[in-house]
Each structure stands twice: as structure tokens, then as C-alpha cells.
């Protein structure tokens, strides 16, 4: 059966790829076997009976042109990955959640400009409306659910997380990261709330609605939103993380869907891709809507549409979305002008399907793509600087108005960036310019004899990010003792305890390992969770702290009275 199926697949591939503009008469003749061999070579490192791996499909005009699996779906039972293996595709889910919202808007069951609290009254009134459209485009200002649940004591992919858990923690929030519509900040919470809105506006569970209105009409027979982590799913891949020379299981533990939890195959995704051409579900109006980019209140247009990201790759326009959860990684990449799409799903945390998909595009669209893009790649020769010259740049740098810091230090003859022993070495490419993995750090004399720093990502359109040198705090034992105590937030339940151990401040909380607080500026400390900035009352006594994690800003804790 396997040999027969493979021969059928190859027959389809030959005809469909030959019709692609990538293989026009102007292009040099390239055999089918040579092309597929190049694609297979991209995934060669996964093609092992002892390793997790990936499945890939090449979709031409909405139909599978080439599909193959590499590596193992289940290492316990030696089950190989095939194109029909079911993967958890994480945030690739979002385009289907947004599509469900658009269908309900077309049905007249809701408006994209409705206040979210019309459907989710559990959400606090923050004094300004948050609309469904804000949720779709990640402009709501809501704090991200995964960060909040982690702060509240849930261990990601170890403790069961449900829709009710998300709603409960959101119902206690006192503030937003920013006013709705003012910024773009990727927020999983918004898409969990969108799924809740689908449920309440339609009268069906989110899974039932998506299946009846999207997956069944499109013929996506192996696709569903998983809303029960204990459900048995045939032919699914288990997620893994590296563990030395072997691997450990790393799977999701969610009873929540919308932001994540889509199960699908690289073959089924072709039916979704085909809908962009035939509009079987939703028609032309639906397609126009889901491709519409978001806008900020100031009119700035975003790349993010309805669960789909507009972009370019080597001069060609793209659409798609990636996903990352536990040991799962996924990418859906469309080239609309070429009517070609690539889907890659992997069950290994160190896989990079977004890069793999683009390498496949390099092969299949070789004659259509522009010059190769190598963001972050640096081939400039290194410049030798003395220890004294390097020492000029060491210190702590701060991005004004934020809790973003860069720590520069000198070790083993190199300038390094980072807060601990894992600080990354930088390459000097000029007397005052250093290359990191994807960006350059440029130093210039600043005010008051201090150094200024500008961080420049090595990618098209990148904007310079300025930092200023600040004096790093070195609190004494007596000063550290001022911070010791128990802290509690009204927005979550657990108590956080700060203690002095072996001359260092340490944060302790239930179910998580202790975290060392690294001094930044006065009253501010770096932790593996984020930056903690202690607050003081009118008498100068430590009264609480604010935590910034990136997707959660200004999260307030009050210091408990002594003895509590």
C-alpha cells in the first residue's frame, strides 16, 4: 500500500509542479527527481528512525503537489511520520479562529466593532472599550494569558489549563498593558476570548462551530480543535525536546482552544489553502475580510490581518503564520502571486519550520525569487581591540521609558552581552561597533561622560533602538534586607517571597525554582521571569513592586505586613 500511494503522489506532483510559474520555459530544465531530492535534502537531518522530525507538503493551486514525512511521530512505538500524521500546530490555529469570527459577522451574529464585554462580561471594565477587532489584530492591550497563568502558578504544559482558568485570571486584572488600539503586542489572550465569543454567539462549542462551518465543508477530515487533553487522537505525533543524546516527551496539557490547540495534517491544510482560490467557505467577501490588515488608532497599518501575517520573502509577497507550543513547531507559508504554498509541521522543539519552509521555497521558486535574504548574517572581518578598549564599553545600558536593559561585560578577551555566565560574545567589526547574532551594537559618547548605545537589527527596515548608560546598583546587605518580605497581587493568588541568601536576593514561590535577583539600577532587578522594580511609600519604605515580563507590563504586587 505504501509503495502504491507514493507512486500516485509522484504522478500528481509531476503534473502540478510542471504547471507552476517557477518552472517556466525561460527556466533551465530541471528534472522532478532533482527537485524532490533537493527538498528531501533540506529535511535530511530529521530522516532517522531514532529522532522526531517533520512533515512537509507543497501545495499548488490548493492541491497537494508533494508531501512527505521525515523522522518519527512516536518514539515509544516506532511510528514514522507521514503526510497524514496529525500535528498540534499551535498558533497556526489563529487563522481558523479569526475565520470563525468573520463567518459569524457575515451571519449577523456579531460585529467586529462590538465591545468584547457584550459576550464576555467576566472581563473587567478597563474604562475604555475593547472591541473584537482589537482582539483579532493584537491591539487590545490585554496581558498575555501564558505569562499571567505562569505568574499565578500554572506550569506551562504540565498543569492542566482550561478556558475557565484563563477567564478566571483575566477577570481579576486591574490594568492593561496600553490603551486599546495604541500599540500592537502579540496576545494569546485575545484569541482565547475570540473562541469564547464564537461559543456564546453561535450557541455551539467552539470546536463544533469550527468543524461544522470550516473543516467539514472544506473536507478537512483529520482536522479539529482539541478541547479535551485526555481525548484519544489516532495517528497523532507526540512532541519532544532534546535531552542529551536522546529526547524527552513534551506535549501540551490544554483544555483551551482558539489561540492554540488545532490538530491537523500537512495534507488537510491544502483544503484550507484551496479556499483562497475557490472561496467555497465564505465567498469573496470572507476572503477580502480575512486578508485585511489591522490599523492602530493613529492610522498606522499593521502586517497582521485575521490570524494571517502579510510579509515578503526575497521580493515575493507572502501570507502565513507560525506556531510553537511545547515540543511542537509549525509554519504555513503562502506565495499568493505564485499560487504556491508550503506547510511544515514538526514534533521537535529545536526544529525551525519557518526556515525549512523558506528553504523549500528557495528550491521550488528559484527562478522567481529575488536575491537571497540573509537577515542577521555577518561576514565582516573581526577587528582586534585591547582589553582597555573593550573595557570602555562595559556597563549597564537602559532604554528610556521601558524596563529594557543590556548588560555589557568583558570576559576571555571579548565584549559580551547578557546577565550571567551565558552572556554571548560579540565580534568587534570597528573601533566602536560590535556584531551579535542578528544585530549590531554601536557605541558613541553620551551625556555626562557616559557611553551611549544604539542597537541595530541587521534586517531590512530595522529602526535604531537607543540605550543610555546607567549606573548599576550594588546594594549592601542592609539595603537588600529592605526588600525581603512577602508580596501579593490582587490579580493572582500565590504569595511571592523575597529573601536574602548567601549575600543575594532570591525570589521564591510555590512550584517554581528560586530565581536570583540581579541588581540593575536602584530598586530594579532582573530575573528569569522579567524585571522587578520595587516601589516605596512616602517615607521611603519598600511597599511593593512592579513586574514587567514583556507581554505583561506593570503588574503590581503589594508587600504584606510583617508576620503575615
N, C-alpha and C positions, 0 to 999 in steps of 0.2 A: 504493500500500500504506500509506503513512504516513497519508493522509487517512482511509482506512477504519479503521485502527487507532485513530486519535484519536476518531472518531465512536463507536466501540464503548466506549472508555474513558469518554467523557462520559455515555453511556447508563447505564453501571454506576454512575457517580458520582451521578447524579441520584437513583436509587432508593435507594442506600445512605446518602447523606447525609441524605436526607429522613427516614430511619428513626432518625436519631441523636437522642438526648435534647437535643442542642444546638439542635435546631430543633423544639421542641415547639409545641403550639398556643398556648401562652402567649407565645411569642416573636413579635416582629414578622415578618411575611412577608419573606423575603429571597430574591431570585432566585438560582438556581445560578450564572448568569453573573457576578452581582455578587460572590458569594463567591469564585469562582475568580479573578476579576480582582484581588481583594484579596490572594489568595495569590500570584499572579504578581507583583504589585507589590512584595512582600517580597523577591523574588529579581531584581528588575529590573536591579540593578547588575551582575549576572553574565550577563545575556542579551545577550552580544556575541559576534560571530564572531572576535574577537581576544583573548578572555580565557578563562582557565579558569573553572570555575563549579561548579554543584551539581546534584544530582538530589534530588527530594523525592517521597515517597509518603505519602498519607493512608490509613490502614488502619482500616476499620470492621468490627468483628466478625471480625477476622482476614483480611479480604479487601481488596484494593486498591480504594479509592474514588476516588482521584485521584492521578495520577502525572505528573511532567513533568521534563524536563531543561532546564538553562539554561547557556549557555556551551559551551566546547569541551573534549572529552576529550583531544584530541591536537592541539596547535598546529602540529606539523610537517606534518601531513597534513590539516588542516582537518576533523577528525572531531568532530561535535557530540555533546554529552551527551544521552542519552535515559534513560528509566526502566530500560532493560535494560543500561546501561553498568555494567561491573564495576569496583568501587572496592576499594582496600585500606582497611579500616575500623579498623585499629589496635586499640585496646583494647576496642572493641566485641566483639572476639574472646573476651574473658574469660568472657562468659556461656556460650559454647559449650564452652569448656574445662572450666568448672565443671560443666556439664551432663554432659559425658562422664564425669567423676569420679563423679557421682551415679548414672549408669547402671551403672558398674562396681560401685559399692557395692550397688546393687539386685541385681546378678548374683552377689553374694557373693565377688567377686574381690578386694575390699579393704574396709577400714573407714575411715571418716573420722577415727577416732582412732588409726590406725596411725602409728607412728614413720616419718617420711619416709625414714630411712636403711634401712628394710626394703627399699625399692625403689631408692633412690639411695645406695648405700654410699659413693660418691665424696664425699658431703657430710661434712665433718668432724663429729666428736662434740664438741659445744659444752658438754657436761656436763649438759644438760637436754634432754629430748625435744622435737623439733619435729614436730607432727602434720600430717596432710593438712588437717585443719580449720584449723589456723593459716595454712597457705598460702592457702586459699580466702579467708579474711577479712582478709588482710594484717596478721596479728598475730604473724608468725613471728620478727620481729627480724632477719631476714636483710637483708644490704645489697643495694641495688638493682643489677641486672646492668648497666644502661646506664651508671651512674656508675662502677662498677668497671671495665668494659671501656674507658671513656674514660680512666680513670687508668692503665690498663695499656697504652694506646697505640692502641686501636682508634678510628678516626674514624667517628662515627655516620653511617650511610647512605653512607659512602664506602669503608670497608674491609668485606669480607665477614665477617658474624658468623654463626656456626653454633651448634647446640646443644652441640657439643663444646667450643667456645670458652667458653660460659657455664659448663659443668660444670668445665672446667679452672680457670678463675679462682675459682670457688666452692670448689673442693677445697683451695685454698691459704689460705682465710680462717681467721683466728685468733680472731675475736671476732664477736659480734652487736651490733646497734645497741641492743638491750634484751632482757631475758629474754622468751621466748615467752609470749604471752598477756597481757603487761603493757600494751602500747600498740597503737594502730592506726597504721600507717605504710605508705602505698601502696607495694607492692613487686612489680615486674615479675618478679623472680627466682622468686617463688613460683609464678607461672603457667607459666613455662618448666619448672619442676620438676614441676608437675601434668601437663603434657603428656608429660614423660618417664615419669612413673608410669603414665599411660594406656598408653603403648607397652609398658612392661615387664609390666604386669599383664594386658594383653589379648593380647599376642603379635602385635599388628599395629602398623604405624606409626601415629602419632597421626592423620595425615591419613586413613589408611584407616579407622580406627575411627570418626572423626567423620563420614566420608562414609557408611559402611555403617549406622551406628546413629542418625545425626541427619539429615543432609542428604538422602540418598536416600528414607528413609521419609516425610519431610516434603515431598518434591517440590521441594527447593531445587536445581534443576538447574544453576544458574550459580554455585554456592557451593562453595568448597573452602578448606582451609588450604594456603597456599603454603609448601612446604618446600624449594623449589629456585628460587633467584632467577633462574636462566637459563631457566626454563620459559617457553614462549610461551603467552600468555593472550589469547585472542580478545576483542575488544571492551572491553579494559580502559582506564581513564583513567590518564594519566600525571600525577604530582604536580608542582606548580610553586610557586616563590616569586617575589615581586615583585623586579624588577631595574630600578629607574628607571621608564621608561615602557614597559618590556617585562617579560618573565618569563624565569626560568631553570628548567631541569628539576630536580626534587628528588624522587627516588624512593628506596625502601628497598632495602637490599642485605643481605637476611637469608636465611639457611637455617635459621631458628629460628622455631618457631610455638608458640602457647599463650598467651603474653602478648600476642601480636600476630599479624599475617600472615593474617588471614581476608580472603578475597576474596568479595564478594557484591554483590548489586544491591538497590536500594530496593524492587523488586518481590518478590524472593525473601524478603526479611525479613517479608513478610506471612504466609508459610507458618509461620515461627517464631512470629510473633505469634498465629496461629490455634491453635497448640498450647496456649496458655494457656487456651483455651476448650474444646477437644475432647480434649486430653491424648492425642493419637494416639501420641506418643512418651512413654513412661514412666508415663502414667496419673496419677491423683490424687496418689499418694504422691510421685512425682517432682516434681510441681508444688509440693506443700507444701514439699519439701526445698529446692528452688532459691530459694524466696522467704523462707526462714528467715534472719533476721539473725544476724550473729555477736555474740559476747559476749566481753568481756575477763575476765580471771581474777577481777576484783572484782565481776563481775556486770553491769557497765555494758553496755547494749545498743548495738550499732552500727547505722548506717544501711546498711552494706554487707552484702549477702546472698551469694548464689553468683554472682558476676560481675554482679550487678544491685544498683543503689543505690535504696533507698527514699527518697522525698522528698515535697515538696508544691510545688504551683505555684498561686498565687492561690486557696488554700484547698482545692484538689483533690489527693488523693494521686497520686503518680507513681511509676513504676519506670523504670529505664533505665540507660544507660551511654554515655559519650562516648569518643572516640578521637582521637589525634593522633600522627602519625608523618610525618617529612619534610614533603612538601607536601600531605599528606592530612589531612582532618578529617572526623569523622563523629559522629552522635548518633542514638540510639534512645530515644524518649520514649513511654511508655505512660501512659494515663489509665485505670486498670482500672475505676473506677466508671462511666466513660462508654463503655467498650468501644471506645475510640478511641486510635490510636497514630500517631505521626509519625516517619518516618525521613528523615534528611537526610545526604547524603554529598557532600563537596566535594573538589576537587583543587587547592586554593589554600591556602597556609599561613596567610594572613590572614583566611580565612573563619571564621565563628563559628557552626557549625551548631547548637549548643545554644541560642543566642539566636534563630536563624532558626526552629527548631522551635517555640519558645515563642511567637514572633510568629504562626506559623500557628495555634497553639492559641488565641491571642487572637481570631483571626477565627472559627474553627470552633466554639469553645466560649464565645462572647461572652456568652451568656445564662446560662451555668453557672458561670463563674469569679467569684471574689470580687474585691475591689478590686485594682487594678493594683499589682504589686510593682515597686519601683524601687530595688533594692539599690545603695547607693553613690551614688545621685543626690543632689546637694546644691543647693538653690536659695536658701540663706540669703544675705542681702546681706553683702558684704565690709565689714570694719572696717579703718579706716586706722590703722596703728601706725607710730611713728617708727623710725628706724634704731636708736636706743638701746634702744627697747622690744624690737625684734626680736632685737638682739644678746644679750639676756638668755637667750634660748633656744638659742643656738648652742652646739654642742659634741657630744661623743660620748656615746651612751647604750647601756647594756648590759642585756640581760635575764638576770638572775641564774641561774646554773646551766646556761647554754647558751653557744653561740658565736654568738648573735644580737645584732647591733648596729644602731643607727640613727645616722647622721651628719647633724647639722643645721647649716646654714650660711646666711649672708645674702649674697645677690647680687642686684643690679638691683632693690633695694627690696622683696625678697620673702624669706621664710624658705623654705629648700629642704631636701629630704631626699634623700640619696644620697652616693656617694663620689667622683664625678668630675664632668666637665662636663655630664653628662646628669642631674644631680640635679634632681628635679621640684619645681616651685614649689608652695607651699601657700597656701591662701586663709585669711586671718585672719577668723574669724567671731565672735570675742570677744577680750577682752584676753589670754587665755591658752589659746585654743582655735583650732586650725587644721584646715582641711578638706583632705584629699588626695583622690585619685581615688575610693577606696572606703572610707576610714576617716578618723576624726578623731584628732588628736594633742592631748592635754590636758596642760598643764604645771602643776605645783604645786611649791612649795618643798619640798625634801627635807632629808635629814640633812646636817649639817656645812656648811650654806650652799649646797649643791649643788641642782640642779633635779631634780625627778622627772618622769617622763613616763608617761602611760597611753595606749596605743593602743586605739581603739575602732572596730571594723568597723561600718559603718552597715548592718547586716542583722539580721533577727530572731534572737534567741537568742545574739547575739555576746557573748563574755565579754571583760572588760577585760584587757589584757596590759600588765603594769607593766615599766618600764625605769628604771634609775637612771643618773645622770650619772657618768661616769668620766673620768679624765684621759687624754687621748690622748697616746700615746708620740711622741716626736720624737727618734729615735736619731741620735747623732752618726755621723760617718764611721767612727770607730774601733769604735763599737758595732755598726754594720751589718756591718763586716768579720768580726765574730764569727760571723755566720750564714752567711757564704759557705762553700760546700763542696758535696760530692756527697752525696745522700741516697738510700737504697734501702729498699724494703719487702720483707719476706719473702713478702708476699701478691700481689705483682705483679713483673714483670721489669724494666721500664725504670728507669734512673737519673734522678733529678731533680737539677738543678744550680742552686744559688742563687749569683748573682754580684752584684757592685756595679757599676752602670753609670750614669754621669752623676749620681752622688750619690743613686741609688735602688737598692733591692734588686729584682732581677729573677729570676724563675723561668724556667728553660729546660729543655725536654725534647723528645725526638725526635718529629717530625711535627706538633708544635703550635706556634703562635706564642708568643713570650715573653709573660709576664704580670708586670706590676708589682705589687710587694707594698706595699700601703698600710698604714702603721702604725695599729694600734688601741691596745691597752694594751701594757704591757711584754711582749715576746716573742710578741705576737699580731699577725697581719697579715691584711688582706682581699685576696683575689684574685678573678678572674672565675670560678674553679672553686669557691671556698669560703673558709673561714677556716683559716689555718695558725697553729698555736700551737707554738712551738719549746720543746723540753724541755731541761733541764740536768742534769748529773750532780752528785754530792755536792760537787764542787769548784767548781760554778758554771759549768762549761764547757758550751757547746751540744752536746748529744749526739744530738739527733734532732728530730722534730716530729710533731704530730698534725694530721690534716686532717679537717675536717667540711664535707661538701657539702650536707647536708640529708637525703638518703636514704642517705648513708654517714657514720657517726659514728666519731670517734676512730680514724681509720685511721693506723696507726703507720709512720713511717719512721725508720731509724737512720742517723746520719751516718757516712759511710765514713771510714776513716783517711786521713790526708794522703798524696797520691801515688797512691791507687787510682783 
